[in-house]
Structure formats: structure tokens, C-alpha cells
Amino acid sequence: MRQVLIVDDDTIVRITLRSLIDWESFGYQVRADAVNGKQALQYLDDDPVDLVITDMKMPVMDGLTLIDTIHKKGLFPKILVLSGYDDFKLVREAFCLGASDYLLKADLEPQLLESALERLAEDWKKEEERDAPASDGRADILADMAMGRRPLDASLFSGDYVVARFEIEDYIRHGARFSGDLEEELIRPFLNLARQIPRVAARCLLGSLSPSQYIMLYQVADRRIYQENVLSTCRQLSSVWRNYMNLPVSAGTSQIETDPSAFWDRMEEAGQQLKLRYLKGKAKICVPWEKNAVRYAQVAAVGEEYRRLIHGLCVCDELAVEEEKSRLFAALYQMERQPAMDLCLCLICSLAWELEENHDDIRSLFAEEIDHYAKLARFEEIRTLELWLGNYLRWFFDHQSHKQDRNQEDLMIRAKRFILDNYPNPELTLGSVAGYVGLNEKYFSSKFTKEEGMTFTNYLTEVRIRKARELMDQTSLKIYEISQSVGYNSVEHFTRVFKKLCKVSPGNYRKSGEDA
């Protein structure tokens, strides 16, 4: 039985990982968990393990420092990295330090964890069978190289190339159709379908970065017509995936490149182009050679310049919005038509990025697809451009306002659901719940007590003790483990609270249940 150590500062993640699968059926046993890298090292000094599952961003000591220190101590367990963000640079650095595999927290589910454990088991098997060749496919090599799991492999390159990045739009909704083994039901069919296209099979190599994101290495045959060929190939792929798998897929590509060592720069460029897709509508291709298209750096600069306006629109701060709109429109009238149009496009894309950060899609605000380039190109005068943009921003503001109004209607439901989702976190407070539902702490406290008939503190205590009783009835966890699982750092404090509510100590409660 291989021994596992879980390292994450989020109590909920640690509990989720412990309960997500039947570890022993896969040949693993979770021996302990730690809240940061320093605590993990203290455990490893006395109890080496076979597998460390670690978060990247933690207080005291982060995941990268932990991995580096583990290896400096002469310990070489397998490392499975957890990342809360789709941050390829951070994960790539972890692989450079010796990580074995990774999982995105957003994609954390039984099938993906089981697949990762099976891959690790296969790695151990290959290490033990020294005569077994390491036989990764070229697509796996590309994906591993893109993620930093292996160094640059020059054999993949044969002259000029272009990198393309693909993303399944609205993945949360579309990915739900593939509820089983994502590797077998989504990723493999997705890639195999692409490889059936003759020119893709002849000139391209595709790999999976995650269930929602894919990478393509396009080998250029003729520099004179590469732009047309790359664009046509991406369009054909997008069409095939939509027609045969009902998946809307957008793409971003890099410029042409000759130097294999510039692969990661071109990969980042393709990702930046992909983020410009919001200006075109769903399932579109964004290429860096397109004329009159705004650039990633332009959007980033406008987003910074009008940060107060963007934030005000998203949180419905009318005063800030009106003040910043006046500044924006004054700037428009100082510009020629094309720069003014570019400013509007950059602002819209910046709004899309802001919503994307909150797992929302700006395109869901409108009933129909909008190609903003085509839309704005029809406005010949700055005045008509200003009127359209003013209406657009008002529509955006009203949408956010209505969304907030709808949220207010089920505010207590959302608050109680948040409590039920986060009660294991010892740091859960009245202020954190009030902040989650967007209310002043004092007002929320009064509203909660009035509508629930008890204070927030009493409600949270009842939830925790009820969950503790369920764990005592249904599991063989020790009292101190149950205490930690329901949000109490001190078992003594947990015992006092439990006895006060239940009129019996935790130990006697469990004993009475066993006697019955």
C-alpha cells in the first residue's frame, strides 16, 4: 500500500481529497495532511511517503519551495500538483522541480484523480521494470513539453512552425455531457476526430492541456501561404468538432517561428490571441496577422487605464461609472475614427476578461452573437460611436443590477449554502459570509438573526455539531479528527461546545450509539 501526504491550506480541499475516492482500492493510503509546506516537511522528516499531493499557493511555505526542499533532503516521492488557477507557467516550474503530474482544482473530480493515480502507478511499474521502454506518443510528448513536464524535444520540429491553442467554449455546460471517464469520452475522441482530417494528420500534432484546452503544433510547408493554411486548418477543426461532437471551439494562433527554443513564447502568444475571441463571437479564430484587429497588449493597457470604470460597471457603482464615462467620451472626441474604435473594442474585451475572472461570459448578456469588429465598423462618426457605446455600457450596467437584485432575493439561501459548503473552515466568520453575499457585516448580522430566529454564531455552531454527530454515527474517525473536520482547531473547545448543545460529551455520545 503506497502512502500519501496531502498538503493544502484549505480544509475543504483536504477533506474533499480524502473522501473523493476509495484510496485503498487503488493501492493507496492517506497517512496524513498538512496545511503548508513547513508542516509537511516536519512530517516527512519522521514518516517518508510515496506520494505528496500539494497545492501551489500556501502561507508559510508554498508548493514550489516544498518540492525543491523535499528533493534537497534526498527524498524522492512522486509529486502530484494542485493548482487553483490555470497557470501554465507556475505548473511548468513545478514540473521543472520534479513534479510528476498535476490537477486543476476547478477540474477536481473522482475520474480525474483516479486517472492521475493510475498514471503514477504506471510510472512506478515502469521504474520497477527497468527493461520496459519509455514509450510516450508524440502527442503526449507535445503536451508534456508544453506543460514543462519534459524538456524541449527537437524531434517534434522540422523547420518553420506555428502554435495554436484551442478552448471549448462554455466548458462547464458542455463538459457535463461527458460525465464518465473524460479521457475516454472527451479527450481521446476530440483528438482522434482531428487526426482523421488528412492535412491535420500530415502537418499537425495535437495534444491535450486539460479537458477544455488543447494545443496544436503546425509544421509550415510554404511560408508564402502559411497564414491562409493555418487559418483554414483551424476553421476546419472548429467546424468538425462542432458538427460531430456538438462542441463550440475557439482558437488563437501564434506568428510563424523557426527556433524550437521559442516554442513556449509562441505558446503564450497563442494563448493571448485566444483571449481576444470575445470580440468576435463564439467558436472564432484569432490570428496575430489579422488587419485592424486590436492586440493583447492594447487591451491590457486600456483595462488598466479604465480600471475604475470596469469595476464600477461590474459592481454597479453608478457614481464611479458616470464619472469615468465622462472621461472616456472626452478621450474619444480627441481621437481619429480608427483609434476611437480600437479604444471601444479594448474596453469591451477588458469587460469580458473581468467577467471571465468571475466565471461569467459577456456573450451571455445578449440574445444574439455579436461580431464587434463588424458592428463598430458601421459607425462613420465619433458621435454615433459614442451613442452606441453609451447604450452598450448602460445595458451592461442594467444586466449587472438585475443580477444583483435576483441575488438579493435568495440572499439567505445563498448565505446558508455558503455556510454548509465552508463550515469545515476554522476561519469562517460572520464577515466572510457577509462579504460573500455582498452585504455590510452589521446589516447582514441583523438580517440573518431576524430571518433565521437565531444569531449567525449559533447557526454555525448547530451546523458544525450536527455534522459532527453524523460523522460519529457513520464513521470510525477519532474525536480529534472529527473536531478538525467540522472546523474546530481545538478538540477541547469542540468538546465543550458539543457537551453544551448535546448535554453529553462526544465520547459518551459515541459510546451510547455503540451500545444501542
C-alpha positions in Angstrom: 0.0 0.0 0.0 1.6 3.3 -1.1 1.5 6.1 1.5 0.1 9.6 0.7 0.5 13.0 2.3 -1.9 15.8 1.3 -0.7 19.4 1.7 -3.2 22.3 1.3 -4.1 25.2 3.4 -7.8 24.8 2.5 -9.6 22.5 4.9 -12.3 21.8 2.4 -9.9 20.7 -0.2 -8.1 18.3 2.2 -11.4 16.8 3.3 -12.6 16.5 -0.3 -9.4 14.7 -1.4 -9.7 12.2 1.4 -13.3 11.4 0.6 -13.3 11.8 -3.2 -12.3 8.2 -4.0 -11.8 4.8 -2.3 -8.0 5.2 -2.0 -7.3 1.7 -0.8 -8.9 0.2 -3.9 -6.2 1.9 -5.9 -3.4 0.7 -3.7 -3.0 4.0 -1.7 -3.5 5.0 1.9 -3.8 8.6 3.0 -1.5 8.8 6.1 -1.7 12.5 7.0 -2.4 16.0 5.8 -0.6 19.4 6.3 -1.7 23.0 6.0 1.6 24.3 4.5 4.9 23.1 3.2 6.7 23.6 6.5 4.3 21.4 8.3 4.6 18.8 5.5 8.4 18.7 5.9 8.2 18.2 9.6 6.0 15.1 8.9 8.3 13.8 6.2 11.3 14.0 8.5 9.9 11.1 10.5 7.4 9.4 8.1 8.5 9.4 4.4 5.7 8.8 2.0 5.4 7.5 -1.6 3.1 10.4 -2.9 2.8 14.0 -1.9 -0.3 15.9 -3.2 0.4 19.6 -2.8 -1.2 22.9 -3.5 0.9 25.6 -5.2 -0.1 28.7 -3.2 0.1 28.3 0.6 1.2 30.5 3.5 4.5 29.9 5.4 5.9 27.7 2.6 4.4 27.4 -0.9 4.3 24.3 -3.1 7.3 25.1 -5.2 9.6 25.6 -2.2 8.2 22.4 -0.7 9.1 20.4 -3.8 12.5 21.8 -4.0 13.3 21.2 -0.3 12.0 17.6 -0.4 14.5 16.8 -3.2 17.3 18.6 -1.4 16.7 16.4 1.6 17.3 13.4 -0.6 13.6 12.4 -0.6 12.0 11.5 -3.9 8.3 10.7 -3.6 6.0 11.2 -6.5 4.6 14.8 -6.5 1.0 15.5 -7.7 0.5 19.2 -8.0 -2.8 21.0 -7.3 -3.3 24.4 -8.9 -6.2 26.8 -8.2 -5.5 28.7 -11.3 -5.0 27.6 -14.9 -1.4 28.9 -14.6 0.8 27.0 -17.0 3.9 28.9 -16.0 3.5 28.0 -12.4 2.7 24.4 -13.1 5.6 24.2 -15.6 8.0 25.4 -12.9 6.7 22.7 -10.6 7.5 20.1 -13.2 11.0 21.5 -13.7 11.5 20.9 -10.0 10.4 17.3 -10.3 6.6 17.2 -10.0 5.1 14.1 -11.6 1.6 15.2 -12.6 -0.9 17.9 -12.0 -4.6 18.5 -11.5 -6.6 21.8 -11.7 -8.7 22.4 -8.6 -11.5 23.5 -10.9 -11.5 20.1 -12.6 -11.1 18.1 -9.4 -13.4 15.1 -9.6 -13.2 11.3 -9.0 -12.4 10.3 -12.5 -9.6 12.8 -13.0 -8.0 11.9 -9.6 -8.3 8.2 -10.4 -6.7 8.7 -13.8 -3.8 10.6 -12.2 -3.2 7.8 -9.7 -3.3 5.2 -12.4 -0.7 7.2 -14.4 1.5 7.4 -11.3 1.1 3.6 -10.7 2.1 3.1 -14.3 5.2 5.2 -13.7 6.2 3.1 -10.7 5.7 0.0 -12.7 8.0 1.2 -15.5 10.6 2.2 -12.9 10.5 -1.2 -11.4 10.6 -3.0 -14.8 13.9 -1.5 -15.9 13.8 -3.2 -19.2 10.4 -1.6 -20.1 10.9 1.2 -22.7 9.5 4.7 -22.1 7.1 4.9 -25.0 5.1 8.1 -25.0 3.2 9.1 -28.1 4.2 12.3 -29.9 1.0 14.0 -28.8 1.8 13.1 -25.2 5.3 14.5 -25.7 3.9 17.8 -27.1 1.5 18.2 -24.1 4.2 17.2 -21.6 6.6 19.7 -23.2 4.0 22.4 -23.2 3.4 21.9 -19.5 7.1 21.7 -18.7 6.9 18.0 -17.7 9.8 17.3 -20.1 12.5 19.4 -21.7 12.3 20.7 -25.3 12.2 17.8 -27.8 13.8 19.0 -31.0 12.5 15.9 -32.9 9.0 17.4 -32.9 10.2 20.3 -35.1 11.1 20.3 -38.7 11.6 23.9 -39.8 9.0 26.7 -39.6 6.1 26.2 -37.3 3.0 27.9 -35.8 1.5 27.1 -32.4 -2.3 27.2 -31.9 -4.4 26.9 -28.7 -8.0 25.7 -28.7 -10.6 26.1 -26.0 -14.1 24.5 -25.7 -16.5 27.4 -25.1 -18.8 27.2 -22.1 -17.0 24.1 -20.9 -18.9 23.8 -17.6 -22.1 23.2 -19.5 -20.8 21.2 -22.5 -18.4 19.2 -20.3 -21.3 18.0 -18.2 -22.3 15.7 -21.1 -19.1 13.7 -20.6 -19.8 12.7 -17.0 -17.8 9.4 -17.1 -14.1 9.0 -17.9 -13.1 12.3 -19.5 -10.0 10.7 -21.0 -12.1 8.1 -22.9 -15.3 10.0 -23.5 -14.0 13.5 -24.4 -10.2 14.0 -24.8 -9.4 10.9 -26.9 -12.4 11.3 -29.3 -11.7 15.0 -29.6 -8.1 14.4 -30.7 -8.9 11.3 -32.8 -11.5 13.2 -34.7 -9.0 15.9 -35.6 -6.4 13.3 -36.7 -8.8 12.0 -39.3 -8.5 15.2 -41.3 -5.8 14.5 -43.9 -3.9 17.8 -43.7 -4.0 17.7 -39.9 -2.6 14.2 -39.9 0.1 15.3 -42.4 1.2 18.7 -41.0 -0.1 18.9 -37.4 0.5 17.5 -33.9 -2.3 17.9 -31.3 -2.2 17.3 -27.6 -4.4 17.9 -24.5 -3.5 20.5 -21.9 -6.7 19.9 -19.9 -10.2 18.6 -20.8 -11.1 22.1 -22.0 -7.9 23.2 -23.6 -5.7 21.8 -26.4 -2.6 22.7 -28.3 -1.5 22.2 -31.9 1.9 22.4 -33.5 1.5 23.2 -37.2 4.5 22.5 -39.4 4.7 25.1 -42.1 5.4 23.8 -45.7 5.3 27.1 -47.6 6.0 30.5 -45.8 4.3 32.4 -48.6 0.8 30.9 -47.9 1.2 29.7 -44.3 -1.3 32.3 -42.9 -4.1 31.2 -45.2 -3.3 27.5 -44.5 -3.2 27.8 -40.7 -6.4 29.8 -40.6 -8.1 27.3 -42.9 -7.0 24.4 -40.8 -8.2 25.9 -37.5 -11.5 26.7 -39.1 -11.9 23.2 -40.4 -11.1 21.7 -36.9 -13.6 24.0 -35.2 -16.2 23.0 -37.7 -15.6 19.3 -37.3 -15.7 19.5 -33.5 -19.0 21.4 -33.7 -20.6 19.2 -36.2 -19.6 15.8 -34.8 -19.3 16.4 -31.1 -21.5 19.5 -30.7 -18.7 21.4 -29.1 -18.1 25.1 -29.9 -14.3 25.6 -30.0 -12.4 28.8 -30.4 -8.7 29.2 -31.3 -5.8 31.5 -31.1 -2.6 31.2 -33.0 1.0 32.5 -32.9 3.1 34.1 -35.5 5.4 31.8 -37.6 8.6 30.7 -35.8 11.8 28.9 -36.8 13.6 28.5 -33.5 12.4 25.4 -31.5 13.5 27.1 -28.2 11.0 29.8 -28.8 8.1 27.3 -28.5 6.9 28.4 -25.1 6.9 32.1 -26.2 4.8 31.1 -29.2 2.5 29.1 -26.9 1.9 32.1 -24.7 1.3 34.3 -27.8 -1.3 31.8 -29.0 -3.0 31.9 -25.5 -3.1 35.7 -25.7 -4.7 35.6 -29.1 -7.3 33.2 -27.7 -8.3 35.7 -25.1 -9.3 38.2 -27.8 -12.1 35.8 -29.0 -14.8 37.7 -27.1 -14.8 40.4 -29.7 -15.8 38.0 -32.5 -18.4 35.7 -31.0 -18.3 32.0 -30.2 -16.2 29.4 -32.0 -14.0 32.0 -33.8 -10.3 32.0 -34.8 -8.0 34.8 -33.7 -4.7 35.3 -35.5 -1.9 37.9 -34.9 -1.7 38.9 -38.6 -5.3 40.0 -38.9 -5.5 43.6 -40.1 -7.2 46.2 -37.9 -7.6 43.8 -35.0 -6.7 45.0 -31.5 -3.7 43.4 -29.8 -3.5 41.8 -26.4 -1.2 44.5 -25.1 -3.6 47.2 -26.2 -6.5 45.6 -24.3 -4.4 45.1 -21.2 -3.4 48.8 -21.3 -7.0 50.0 -21.7 -8.1 47.7 -18.9 -5.6 49.3 -16.6 -6.4 52.9 -17.7 -10.1 52.4 -17.2 -9.9 50.0 -14.2 -12.4 52.2 -12.1 -15.0 52.2 -14.9 -14.8 48.4 -15.4 -15.0 47.7 -11.7 -17.9 50.2 -11.3 -19.9 48.5 -14.1 -19.4 45.1 -12.6 -20.4 46.1 -9.1 -23.0 48.7 -10.1 -21.2 51.8 -8.7 -23.2 54.4 -10.6 -21.3 57.4 -9.4 -17.9 55.9 -10.5 -19.4 54.8 -13.8 -20.8 58.2 -14.7 -17.6 60.0 -13.7 -15.4 57.6 -15.8 -17.8 57.6 -18.7 -17.3 61.3 -19.0 -13.6 60.9 -19.1 -13.9 58.1 -21.6 -16.1 60.0 -24.0 -13.9 63.1 -23.7 -11.0 60.9 -24.8 -12.9 59.5 -27.7 -13.5 63.0 -29.2 -9.8 63.7 -29.1 -9.2 60.7 -31.4 -9.5 59.8 -35.1 -12.1 57.2 -36.0 -9.8 54.1 -36.0 -8.1 54.7 -32.7 -11.5 55.6 -31.2 -13.0 52.3 -32.5 -9.9 50.4 -31.1 -10.5 52.0 -27.7 -14.1 50.8 -27.6 -13.1 47.3 -28.7 -10.4 47.1 -26.0 -12.8 48.3 -23.3 -15.4 45.6 -24.3 -12.7 42.9 -24.2 -11.5 44.1 -20.8 -15.1 43.8 -19.5 -15.2 40.3 -20.9 -11.9 39.4 -19.1 -13.3 40.9 -15.8 -16.4 38.7 -16.1 -14.3 35.7 -17.1 -12.4 36.0 -13.8 -15.8 35.6 -12.1 -16.7 32.5 -14.2 -19.1 34.5 -16.3 -19.3 35.1 -20.1 -20.0 38.6 -21.5 -21.6 37.0 -24.6 -24.4 35.6 -22.4 -25.7 39.2 -21.9 -27.0 39.3 -25.4 -29.6 37.3 -27.2 -27.6 37.1 -30.4 -23.9 36.7 -31.4 -22.1 40.0 -31.9 -19.1 40.5 -34.1 -17.9 43.7 -32.5 -15.4 44.5 -35.3 -18.2 44.4 -37.9 -20.6 46.2 -35.6 -18.3 49.2 -34.9 -17.1 49.4 -38.4 -20.5 50.7 -39.5 -20.1 53.9 -37.4 -18.6 56.6 -39.5 -18.7 59.3 -36.9 -17.4 59.6 -33.3 -20.9 60.8 -32.2 -22.6 57.6 -33.4 -19.8 55.5 -31.8 -20.3 57.3 -28.5 -24.1 56.7 -28.6 -23.6 53.0 -29.3 -21.0 52.6 -26.6 -23.1 54.5 -24.1 -26.1 52.2 -24.8 -23.8 49.2 -24.5 -22.4 50.3 -21.1 -26.0 51.0 -19.9 -27.1 47.6 -21.0 -24.2 46.0 -19.2 -24.8 48.1 -16.0 -28.6 47.2 -16.1 -27.8 43.5 -16.5 -25.4 43.5 -13.5 -28.1 45.5 -11.5 -30.8 42.9 -12.3 -28.4 40.2 -11.4 -27.7 41.8 -8.0 -31.5 42.2 -7.5 -32.0 38.5 -8.2 -29.2 37.6 -5.9 -30.8 39.7 -3.1 -34.0 37.6 -3.4 -32.2 34.4 -2.4 -29.6 36.1 -0.2 -30.3 33.9 2.9 -30.4 30.8 0.8 -27.0 31.7 -0.6 -25.6 32.6 2.8 -26.8 29.3 4.3 -25.5 27.3 1.4 -22.1 29.0 1.7 -22.1 28.1 5.4 -22.9 24.5 4.6 -20.1 24.4 2.0 -17.5 26.1 4.2 -18.3 25.0 7.8 -15.1 22.8 8.0 -13.0 26.0 7.6 -12.0 27.3 11.1 -11.6 30.8 9.6 -15.3 31.0 8.5 -16.7 34.2 10.1 -19.7 36.4 10.0 -17.6 38.9 8.0 -16.6 36.3 5.4 -20.2 35.2 4.8 -21.4 38.8 4.7 -18.7 39.6 2.1 -19.7 36.6 0.1 -23.3 37.8 -0.3 -22.2 41.4 -0.7 -23.6 43.0 2.5 -22.3 45.1 5.3 -21.4 42.9 8.2 -23.7 44.6 10.8 -26.7 44.7 8.4 -26.2 41.1 7.5 -26.0 40.0 11.1 -29.3 41.8 11.9 -31.0 40.4 8.8 -29.8 36.9 9.4 -31.0 36.9 13.1 -34.3 38.3 12.1 -35.0 35.8 9.3 -33.5 32.7 10.9 -34.5 33.3 14.5 -31.0 32.8 15.8 -27.7 34.5 15.5 -25.1 33.6 12.9 -22.8 32.2 15.5 -25.5 29.9 16.9 -26.5 28.8 13.5 -22.9 27.9 12.5 -22.4 26.1 15.8 -25.5 24.0 15.2 -24.4 23.1 11.7 -20.9 22.0 12.9 -22.3 19.9 15.8 -24.9 18.3 13.6 -22.2 17.3 11.1 -20.0 16.1 14.0 -22.8 13.8 15.2 -23.3 12.4 11.6 -19.6 11.6 11.5 -19.7 9.9 14.9 -22.7 7.8 13.7 -21.4 6.9 10.3 -17.6 6.8 10.5 -14.8 5.5 12.8 -12.9 8.7 12.8 -11.3 9.7 16.1 -12.8 12.5 18.1 -9.9 14.9 17.3 -10.2 14.1 13.5 -14.0 14.9 13.7 -13.2 18.1 15.6 -10.9 19.2 12.8 -13.3 18.1 10.1 -16.1 20.3 11.3 -14.0 23.4 11.8 -12.5 23.3 15.4 -8.8 23.6 15.7 -9.0 22.7 19.5 -10.5 19.4 20.4 -11.1 20.8 24.0 -13.1 23.7 22.6 -15.1 21.3 20.4 -15.8 19.0 23.4 -17.1 21.9 25.5 -19.4 23.2 22.7 -20.6 19.6 21.9 -21.4 19.0 25.6 -23.3 22.3 25.9 -25.5 21.6 23.0 -26.0 17.8 23.3 -25.8 17.5 27.1 -23.3 14.8 26.7 -19.6 14.6 25.9 -18.5 13.4 22.4 -17.0 10.2 23.8 -20.2 9.3 25.7 -22.4 10.2 22.7 -20.5 7.7 20.6 -20.5 5.1 23.3 -24.2 5.4 23.7 -24.6 4.9 20.0 -22.5 1.8 20.0 -24.4 0.4 23.0 -27.7 0.9 21.2 
